[in-house]
Amino acid sequence: MAGYRDLLRTPGIARIIAAQLTARFPNGMTSLAILLHIEAVTGSYGAAGLVLAATSIGQAVAGPVTSRWMGRWGMRRVLTTTLLVCAASLTAIALLSLPLPGYMALGLLGGLSTPPVQSAVRTIYPKMVTSRQLTPLFSLDASLQEIIWIIAPVLITFVATQVGTVPALLLIVAILLGGGAWFILSPEVGRVRIPRSRRSIGKVLAKPAVLLATVVGFLLIGGCAAVEAGVVATFDHGGLEAGIVLAVFAVGSLAGGLAFGHIPIGPWAMARRLAIVTAGLALTVVSLNAWWLGGTLVLAGIGIAPALAVMFAMTSASVKFSDTAEAFGWVATGQLIGAAAGSAVAGFLIDDIGPSGAYVAAAAFTAVGLLVAIVFVRGFPDLRDRDASPIPDTEPVQTVA
């Protein structure tokens, strides 16, 4: 913890972390609010899962594209444009009465216009700290983002169940605009210039570490999305139980990230962390009792933030600085496609066999992720004796003979 305190004393770090967490706070609310709103409107978790899937697919498609645009047109211009369109889309979902395809179209638009805050801030980090501090900063970032998942589900569940799903969605819009403006106006966002990449889009996936981070992120977040749908269905959104259980899940991740963030990252680091997640999720199928779910999800959560920290570090260390935004965009895309798949699969299983199906899906997603981390362990970089800084961009220098 002393190391984290020293890190937060670095000029600008505490401010940029707070700003980006606020800007991303709606990420912990939007899926749950849409799930509750569409289920209330249509009476079907399957329909709600389809709208969530459309939203996540839109985010997935936009991830590497909008991240790459920041190198062409600048971070502030891209972030501002996407922020306004995304806010308008969520407002329309809240206020308009539409058939299911209409909600899916708005969800897709909202996903396509999601501001690429994660890619922006993780591209900025290497310019704010020393190379020695970068891996701990990624760990701290992965841990503190769990604050979103601790507070946001409880807050949005309370508003949606006690006030209404429409006010819940409008609250998200307000936070999105306020937090987004704070991050966009941060000095570092205007100060750091992302070099324009010389590669064609998608070439960064040829890096084994980036591809593995994208695939494993797909499977890990797919499992988490299935858990979210399962918890909401288990408690039938009739009170605060769903939000509290999801918050407990995030508390486990926060604790794991802070406790293990200092451990050097070797090739087997991802497999060890995913083994913890898979074991916890496998135990959830034993009982749907709130106390049992809370305990097993705490166990599963312990491995999540450390696994995300490995993804961020291995991605940063494997690419040139000009490619970092796009690389993180692809990693985010993998996670968002996983969220779409996890939500859709869990939604249909809930309609078919009940809430327990969602937990089976969650355990299956992460078990496959664990298998990938074991089989392709040689593709994971060994960062125990090196830092996670991006590879410097170099250009030919003309000399006079």
N, C-alpha and C positions, 0 to 999 in steps of 0.2 A: 504493500500500500504506500510505503514511503516513495517508491519509484514512481507510482502514479501521481502522487502529490507533486513531485518534482516536475513531471511532465506537464501537469496542469499549470505550473508556474511559468512555462514557456510563453512568451508574449503572443497573444492572440489565440492560443489553443483552446482555452476554456470558453472564449466567446464563440469561436467558430463551431465548436462541438455543441454548445447550447443552441446556436442558431439553426444548425442543420437538424438537430433532434426535434426542434419545434416545427421546422418545415416538413419533416417526415412524420410528425405525430399522427396526421390523418391516415398514414399507412396502417396503423394499428386499429383504426376505427372503420375504415371504408368497407372492407369486406364484410365485417359483422353487421354493419348498418344496412348494406345492400341486401345481405342474406335475410335479415329480419324484415326489411321493407317489402321486398319482392315476395317473400313467403306470406306476409300479411295481405298483400294485394291479390296474389294468385292462389294461395292455399297449398302450394307445392314446394317442397325443398328441391325437387328436381329442376323446376323452373328457376328457382333462385340460384342453383348451382350453374345453370346455363348462363345467366346474366353475369355471375362472377367469372365464369370461364371466358366470356367475351371480353370483360374488362381486363383480365389478366393477359389474354392473348394480345390485346391492344398494347398493353404495357410491354409485353415481350417483343413485339415487332418494333416498337419505338425505341427500346433501350439502346441498342448499339447505334441506331441512326441519329437520334437526338444527341447522344453523347459525342458522336463524331462531329455533328454540326457545331458543337462548342469550339472545336479547333478551327472551324471555318469562319463563323460569325461572332464568336465570343460567348462567354458563359452567360453574361447578364441578358443579352438579347434572346438567347434560346430559352433560358429559364423563365423570363417574363412572359414570353408568348405562350409557352406551354402551360404556365400557371393559369393564365386567364381563360384559356380554352377548357382546361380541366375543371375549373370552378364552375363555368357555365354548364358543362355537361352534368355534373353532380346536382346542380340546382334544378335542371330539367327533369332528372330522374325523380327528384323529390316532389316536384310540383305538378308534373303532367300525368294524366291518366292515359296509358297506352297499352296496346297488346304486347305480348311477350317479345316479338321481334323488334318492336320499337324500343323497349327497355334494353334489349341486347345491343341495338345499334348505338344507343347513348352510352352504354357501358364500354363498348368498343372505342368510341370517340374519346371518352374520358381516359381510357387506358393509353390510347395513342398519344395523348397530350400530357401524360404524367410528367411533371418536371424531373429532369435527371439529376436530382440533388445528390444521390449516392455517388454517382460517377464523378460529379464535380468535386465533392469534398474529398474523395479518396485520391483524386488527382492533385488536389491542393496540398494534402498532408505532407508529401515528400519535400515540398518547398518550404515547410514551416519548421521542421525539426531536423536534428542530425540523423545520419543513417543509423546510428546505434539506437535512437529513440523510436524509429519507425515501426518495428514489429510490436513493441509494447503499446504504441499508439493505436495500431490496428486492433489489438486485443482490447484496449480500453474502449474503443469505438464500438466494437462488437458487443461488449458487455453493457455499456451505457444505453445502447439502443433498446435493450430489454426493458428499460424504464417505460418506453412506449407501450410495450406489450403488457406491462404490469398495470399501468394507469388507464390506458385507452380502452381496453375491453370493458373494464368495470364502469367507466364513465359513460361510454356509448350505450351499454346495456341498460344502465339506469335511466338515461334520457329516453331511449327507445321504448322501454317498458312502462315508465312512469309518466312520460310526457307525450311521446309518439315518435314514430319512425321518421316522419317528415321533419320535425324539429331536429332530430338526430342528424339527418343528412345536411341540414342547413348549418348546424353547428360545425360539422366537418368543413364545409365551405369557408366559414369564417376563420377557422384555424389555419386552413390551407393558405388563404390570402395573407393573413397576418404573419404566419411563420415563414412563408415563402418570401414575403417582402423583406423581413429581417435578414434572411440568408442572402438574398440577392444584393442587398445594400451593404453587406459586410465588406470591409476593405480588401480582404484577400481575394474575393470573387472578382473584383476589378483589377487587382494587382497581378494575379497569376495568368499568364497567357499560355494556352495550350498550343504547341506547334502544330501546324497542319500536317496530318499524316501523309506520307508518300505512298503508302500501301493502299491497295483496293480494299473496300470494305469486306470483312470476313476473313482476310488473310491472317489476322492475329490468332484465329482458331487453329492454325497450323502448329502453334506452340502447345505441346502436350499438357503443360501445367494449366494453361487457360482452358483448354478443352475439358480436362478433368475437373477443374473447378466449376465449370458450367454444368457438366453432367451430374456431379455430386450435389451441387446446389439445387438442381431440378428435383432430385430424389429426396433430399433433406426437407426442403420447403414443401414439397408435395405431401410428405408425411405430416408436417405441421398444419397445413391447410385442412387435411382430413381430420386431424384432431379438433381443430376449431369448429368444423361443421358437426362433428360428433358430440362435442360438449354442448353446443347450442341445442341440438336435437335431444340430448339426454335430459336436459332440464326444461325443455319445451318453452324456452324464453319467458317463463312465468315469474321470474324474480332475478336476484343478483347472483344466483349460484353459478351460472355459466360464466359471467365476467370474473368472478372470484377464482374459479378453477383455472381459467385461462391465465389470470394474473399469477397464480401459483406456479404454473408452467414457466412463465417468464422469470419469476424469482429464482427458480432453479438454474436457468440459463445465466442470469446475472451473477449469481454466486459462483457458478462454474467458470465464467469468464474472468472474474476478478481473482479467483483462487489459482487458476492454471495459466493465466495469461503470460506469466513470466517464464514458463517452461520452453526451452528451445524447440524449434520445429524441425523434426526429422521426417524421413519418408513415411514412417509408420504412424505419425501423429494423427492423420485423418482417420485411419482405421480404428485407432484406440478411442477416439472421441465418438465416432459413429457407433461403436460397440455399446457404449453407455446409453446412447439415445435409443438404439434398437431394443436393448434389454428392458428399458423403462416402458416403451410403447407396447412391447409384447405382453407385459404384465397388466396393461389396462384392460385387456379382454376378459380378465378373470371376474371382474365385478364392475357394475356401473354406480356403485355407492360413491357419494361425493368425497368422502374421506379417502377411500381407496384410490379413486382417480387422482385426487390431489397429491397423494404420496407417490404414486407411480409417475406422474407427470413431472414432479420435482426431480426425480431420478433421471428421467429422460432429458429434462431441460439442462441438467448439469453439463451435458456434452455439446449443446447447441452453439452457444457463443464461442467456445474454444474451436469448434469445427469451422465456424464462419471466419474466425481470425486466421485460421490456416488458409482458407480460400483467398482472403484479401492479400495476405503476405505472399503466397506463391504466385498470385497473379501479378502483383506489383513487381516482384523480383524477376519475372520472366520476360518482360516486354520493355521496349523503349518508352521514354516519357511521352512522346507524341502519340503512342498507341495505348496509353494507360486508360484514358477515358473510354475508348471503344472497348477495350478488354473488360473493364468493369461493367460496361453496358451489356456485353454478352453474358457475363456472369449473372447480372441482374435478370437478363432475359431467361436464362435457364431456371432461375428461381421462380420467376413469374409464370412460366409455362408449367412448372411443377405445381404452383398454387392453383392454376387453372385445372390441371389434371386431378390433383388431390380433391379440390372442391367438387368437381363434376362426378368423379367416381364415388366419393363419400355421399354426395347428395342422392344419387340413384340407389346406392346400397341402403341408405336410411329409409327411402321410400319402399324398398323391397323387403329387407329383413330387419330393419330397426337400427337404432343408434350403434349397436355393437359392430355392425358392418363397417362403420367409419374407422373404428379403432383397428380392425383387422387390416384395412387398407393402409392406415398410417404405419403400422408395423411392417407391412410388406414393402412399402416405399423405402423406408430406411434400411431394411435388411438388404435390399438390392444395392443401395448406396454403399453399405459396408462391404458387400461382395466386390463391387467395383474398386473400392479403395485397397482391397487385399490383392486382387488379381493384377491390377495395374500399379502396384506400389512403386515400381521403378520410374514411373512417370512423375512422381511427386518429388520436388526438389528438396535437397538437404540444406536447410538454412541455419543449422546449428553453429556454423563457423563463418557465416556471412550475413549481411544485412538484407533487408527487403526493398532497398531502393531500386527504382526503375533503372534500366540500362540507359546511359546518357545518349542523346542524339548526337550524331557526328555528321559533318558535312565536309566535302573536299575543300581544301584550302589552296588557293592559287599562290604559287611562289614565282619569283623572278629569277631565272637562271643567270 
